[in-house]
């Protein structure tokens, strides 16, 4: 029994979808068949169910690196080794709008938790094969997805460094969120497979606008569909050897 998520090994699948939002974990569960609530402990909601015979766990991590790291470590103790973050994000680019989906190819490390695992010079990048399957899944489902680099930090309400933001924008950073750097760096350190995609909940000019809520919710559902489709392909490839 793990300290925080309070689960047993038999309840956890190899493939884990790890949203920050507890409500999104519940939403993912609605897309799974024969899905059971495994645990509701310390703010972590954990469900396990099936998609076309593939067993999948959905576990909310909460916001930020520390709680994300705990969830990932404890899920891995119980047998999970493939993690896909199904998150939300803001954007720095005018070409991205509320409801768009972004598939991450890497993350600028502006958070702190991952620094306890590997030095800041170590890149935060997902596993190529997982990212490739996310891109392919979006194409099969005919769902538009941006593909590119993002940034992750710890302080949502921290002082804004305008110069640094403009530099990252110029360099093509698409997304801004709070968990992917932790996922990618710990994944590299532990030898897990990782990937991430996000539904955009704001624009380059406005954070979480009320007028974008409906589009964001559709983007959230699109991201979930892409993630599940990708897991099915990953599992089939694992079975084929």
C-alpha positions in Angstrom: 0.0 0.0 0.0 1.5 3.3 -1.1 1.7 6.2 1.4 -0.3 8.8 -0.6 -2.3 7.2 -3.4 -3.3 4.3 -1.2 -3.4 1.6 -3.9 -2.4 -2.0 -4.3 -0.4 -3.3 -7.3 -3.2 -5.4 -8.7 -5.3 -2.2 -9.1 -2.8 -0.3 -11.3 -2.3 -0.8 -15.0 1.0 -0.5 -16.9 -0.3 2.4 -18.9 -1.2 5.5 -16.9 -2.9 8.7 -18.0 -2.0 11.4 -15.6 -4.0 14.7 -15.7 -3.4 17.3 -13.1 -7.1 17.9 -12.7 -9.2 15.6 -10.6 -12.3 16.4 -12.7 -10.3 15.4 -15.8 -9.4 12.0 -14.2 -13.1 11.5 -13.7 -13.8 12.5 -17.3 -11.1 10.0 -18.6 -12.8 7.3 -16.5 -16.0 7.9 -18.5 -14.1 6.9 -21.7 -13.0 3.6 -20.2 -15.1 0.4 -20.0 -15.6 -1.5 -16.7 -13.9 1.4 -14.9 -13.5 1.3 -11.2 -12.6 4.0 -8.7 -9.4 2.6 -7.1 -8.6 5.3 -4.6 -9.5 8.8 -3.4 -6.7 9.7 -1.0 -4.8 12.9 -0.2 -6.3 14.6 -3.2 -5.3 11.8 -5.7 -8.2 10.2 -7.7 -7.2 6.9 -9.3 -9.3 4.9 -11.7 -8.6 1.8 -13.7 -10.6 0.5 -16.7 -10.3 -0.8 -20.2 -10.2 0.6 -23.8 -10.6 -2.1 -26.4 -9.2 -4.7 -24.0 -6.2 -2.5 -23.0 -6.1 -1.9 -19.2 -5.5 1.8 -18.4 -5.2 3.7 -15.2 -6.2 7.4 -14.9 -4.7 9.2 -11.9 -4.9 12.9 -11.1 -1.6 14.4 -9.9 -2.8 17.7 -8.7 -1.0 21.0 -9.7 2.8 21.4 -9.8 5.9 19.3 -9.5 5.9 18.0 -5.9 2.4 16.4 -6.0 3.1 15.1 -9.6 6.3 13.5 -8.5 4.7 11.6 -5.7 1.9 10.3 -7.9 4.3 9.1 -10.6 6.7 7.5 -8.1 3.9 5.6 -6.3 2.2 4.5 -9.5 5.5 3.2 -10.8 6.1 1.3 -7.5 2.8 -0.5 -8.3 3.7 -1.4 -11.9 3.0 1.5 -14.2 5.9 2.3 -16.6 4.2 4.3 -19.3 2.9 7.8 -18.4 1.0 10.3 -20.6 0.1 13.6 -19.1 -3.3 14.7 -20.3 -3.2 18.3 -19.2 -4.2 21.9 -19.8 -2.0 24.8 -20.7 -1.8 28.4 -21.7 0.1 29.6 -24.8 2.5 32.3 -25.9 1.7 32.1 -29.6 -1.0 34.1 -31.5 -1.5 31.1 -33.8 -2.8 29.0 -30.9 -6.4 29.4 -29.6 -8.6 28.1 -26.8 -9.5 24.5 -27.4 -6.5 23.6 -29.5 -4.5 20.5 -28.6 -0.7 20.6 -28.2 1.5 17.6 -28.2 4.8 18.2 -26.4 8.2 17.5 -27.8 10.1 18.9 -24.8 9.9 21.4 -22.0 11.9 24.4 -20.9 12.7 23.7 -17.2 11.4 26.6 -15.1 10.2 24.4 -12.2 12.1 23.1 -9.2 11.1 19.5 -8.4 12.9 17.9 -11.3 16.2 19.6 -10.1 16.2 17.1 -7.2 16.6 14.3 -9.7 18.8 15.6 -12.5 20.7 18.9 -13.0 19.1 21.8 -14.8 21.3 21.3 -17.9 19.6 17.9 -18.5 16.8 18.3 -21.1 13.2 17.6 -20.2 12.0 15.6 -23.2 9.4 12.9 -23.6 10.0 9.4 -25.1 10.1 9.6 -28.9 8.0 6.5 -29.5 5.2 7.8 -27.2 5.2 11.2 -28.8 5.1 9.6 -32.2 2.1 7.6 -31.3 0.3 10.7 -29.9 0.9 12.4 -33.2 -0.3 9.4 -35.2 -3.3 9.0 -33.0 -4.4 12.6 -33.6 -4.0 12.1 -37.4 -6.1 8.9 -37.3 -8.8 10.6 -35.4 -8.6 13.6 -37.7 -8.1 16.0 -34.8 -5.8 19.0 -35.2 -2.8 19.1 -32.9 0.1 21.5 -32.7 3.5 19.8 -32.0 6.3 21.6 -30.2 8.1 22.8 -27.2 6.6 24.1 -24.0 7.6 25.6 -20.7 6.8 24.5 -17.1 7.1 26.5 -14.0 6.0 26.3 -10.3 4.5 29.7 -9.6 1.2 30.4 -11.4 0.9 33.8 -9.7 4.6 34.6 -9.5 5.9 37.9 -10.9 6.1 37.9 -14.7 9.5 38.3 -16.3 8.4 40.0 -19.5 11.8 39.8 -21.1 12.2 36.1 -20.5 8.6 35.5 -21.8 9.3 37.3 -25.0 12.5 35.4 -25.5 10.8 32.1 -25.1 8.0 33.2 -27.4 10.5 34.2 -30.0 12.1 30.8 -29.7 8.8 29.1 -30.5 7.6 27.9 -27.1 4.0 27.0 -27.6 2.6 26.0 -24.2 2.9 27.0 -20.6 1.9 24.6 -17.7 3.3 23.2 -14.4 3.9 19.5 -14.6 5.6 18.2 -17.8 9.2 19.1 -16.7 8.7 16.9 -13.7 7.3 14.0 -15.7 9.9 14.1 -18.4 12.9 14.4 -16.1 11.9 11.8 -13.6 10.9 9.5 -16.4 14.4 9.7 -17.8 15.9 9.1 -14.4 13.7 6.2 -13.6 13.6 4.7 -17.1 9.9 5.2 -17.7 8.2 6.0 -21.0 6.6 9.4 -21.0 4.5 11.7 -23.2 2.3 14.8 -22.8 -0.5 16.6 -24.6 -2.6 19.6 -23.5 -5.8 21.3 -24.2 -5.3 25.1 -24.4 -7.4 27.1 -22.0 -6.2 30.6 -22.9 -4.6 32.7 -25.5 -1.4 34.7 -25.8 -3.3 37.7 -24.6 -5.8 36.4 -22.0 -5.5 33.7 -19.3 -8.5 31.3 -19.0 -11.1 33.6 -20.6 -14.7 32.8 -19.9 -15.5 33.0 -23.6 -13.1 30.2 -24.3 -14.5 27.7 -21.8 -16.7 25.8 -24.2 -13.8 25.4 -26.8 -11.5 24.4 -24.0 -13.8 21.6 -22.9 -14.0 20.3 -26.4 -10.2 20.4 -26.6 -10.0 18.5 -23.4 -12.2 15.7 -24.8 -10.1 15.7 -27.9 -6.9 15.3 -25.9 -8.4 12.4 -24.0 -9.4 10.6 -27.2 -6.0 11.1 -28.6 -4.3 9.8 -25.5 -6.4 6.7 -25.3 -6.0 6.0 -29.0 -2.2 6.3 -28.6 -2.2 3.9 -25.6 -4.0 1.3 -27.6 -1.3 1.5 -30.3 1.5 1.5 -27.8 0.0 -1.6 -26.1 -0.4 -3.4 -29.4 3.2 -2.7 -30.2 4.3 -4.0 -26.8 2.4 -7.2 -27.3 3.9 -7.7 -30.7 7.3 -7.4 -29.1 
